[in-house]
Amino acid sequence: MEYRIKRYYAYVVATIFSIVLPFITINGNHIFLLSFDKLQLHLIGTAFDMQELYLMPFILYATMLSEFLHVYSYRGESLLCLGMSSDNL
């Protein structure tokens, strides 16, 4: 199968997944739903009020930092020098 056709299948699956996701509930809370009328974010069965969403940028920052550390540790490079030789330190 060509890459072009696989890509269209992936688009269809992602579209169906994103349309169905807000309707799946766990203990009365949705898996993912951003509700502007109730000022809540439902994420993996937990409801967050808007007062708690000030933590979201910190969570996103920590996620990106951990991904960055994981990629560089997987490649076997040191984070202190990042490709520089020891005489450049």
N, C-alpha and C positions, 0 to 999 in steps of 0.2 A: 504494500500500500504506500502511496506517495505521502510525502511530508505534508503537502498542501491539504490532503483529505484528512490526515490525522489531526492537523491543526483545527479544521472545522469541527471535527468530533469533539475536540477538547473545548472549543468555544461553546458548543451546544451543552456539554456536560456542566461547564462552569455556569452557564446561564440558568439551567434547570436547578442546579445546586443553590445559587444565590436567590432564586425565586422561592424555593421550598423552605429554605433555612429559617425564615422568621416564623413559620407556622409550626415548627417542631418545639415542643415544650418539655421541660423537666421540672417536676414538682410545681407546676403553675408558672414557671419562668421560662422564657424563650431561650433558645441556644444563642441566637444573635438578633437583637432588635434594638434600634435606636428610636426611642419614643419621645417625640418633642412635646406632645400634649401632657404626658405624665412626668416629663423631665427625668427620664430614666434611661439607662443603658443596660440591656440584658446581655450578658456575656457568659456563655457556657453554664447556664442555669443559675447564675447569680445576678441579682438586680442591683445596680449601682445608681445612687441618686446623683444629681448634678453637683451637690456639695462635695461628693467624693471624687469627682472627675478631675480635680486639680492634681491628683496623683498620676494621671494617665501619661503626661509627658515624661515623667521620671521613669515610669515602667517601660515606655518605648525607648528611652535613652539607654536604660539598662539592657534591654533586649538587643539593641544594635551593638552595644559595647561587648556583650557576651558573644555575639556572632563574630565580631571582628577578632576577638581573642581566640575564638575557636578556629577560625580560618588560618590565622598565623601560627597557632600551635600545631595545627594539622600539617602545614607546609614545612614545619621543622625550622622555621626562622626565629631568631631571637627578637623579642619586641624592643629590647634596648637599643639594638643597632639597626634593625630593619634593612639589612642588606649592606650596611657600611662595613668596611674593614676595621680591625681593632685599632689601627693607627689614626683613624679619623675620630675616634672617641676622645 
